[in-house]
Amino acid sequence: MDTEKAKRTLRRLRFPKWVLGWKIESTVDGDGDPLVRVWLHVPEKFEVSFGEFNRVRDRVRDSLRAAGVQPWVTVEPLSTAFKNLAA
């Protein structure tokens, strides 16, 4: 399953300190094709350049694609992640 491949791939990556964690969910894109959504958990307020953020996002996306996973990478403030876990 793509989510298992995604988990194995993400566990091997090194993230900068401002990425506090991640979660994945299996879904489909607009055409109905399988897609793995990757949520990078970040502090509520963090400062990082657009270029640095893009490098991290691209590294995650490229690593997952190389593993045969079609990803969609986004960020989620940690406070939102905790609210979603409690729901």
N, C-alpha and C positions, 0 to 999 in steps of 0.2 A: 504494500500500500504506500502511496506517495507520502503520507504523513510520517510513516516510520523512516523512510529515506530522508525526509526533511529533518527529523529529529537527530538522526545520526550525523547528518551534514552539519547542522547548527552546533552540535556538541563539540565538533572539531575546530570550529572557528574561534578566533580570539576577537573579543569585542573591546572597544574603548570603554573607559570608566563610566561614561555617561549612558551607556546601555546597561541597564540594571537587570535585565532578563528578557525573555521572549516567550511567546506562545504561538501555536499554530492551530489553524482550523482548516478542515477540508471543505471545499465548496465547489461551485462551478462558475465559469465566466458567462458573459452574455450570450455566448453561442451554445452553452450547455457543456462545454469541455471542462474536464477536471482542473481544479486550481487549488493551490495551497496558499492561504493567506497567512503571512508572517507578521506578527505584531511585535515590534521592538519596544520594550518598556523603558521609558525615560523618566527622569525627575519631572515634577510639575513645572519647574522653571529650570531651564538649562541653556547654556550659551555654547553654541558650536557653529562654526562657519557653514554656510550652505555647501561649500565644496567638500568639507569633511563629512557632513551628513551624506552627501551623494556618494562619496567613496565607500562608506560603510554600507549604504543601501545597495550599491552596485556589486560590492563584494559578496554580500549575502545572496543577492539575486543570481549572480553568475555562478556561485558555488552550487546553488540549488539546481540551476539549469544543467550544469555539468553532471549532476547526479540523476538527471532525468525527471526533475520535478519542475512543473510550471508554477512559479511563485508570484505573489503580489505582496510587496513589502510596504509596510506602513508603520507609523509610530503610535504609541498610546501612552499618555502620561500615567505614571504608576498609580496615582489616586484613582483614575478611571478603571485601571485593571483590578484594583481591590474592590471597587464598587461592583464590577461585573462578576467577580468571584462570589461576592455575597448574595447576588441576585438569584 
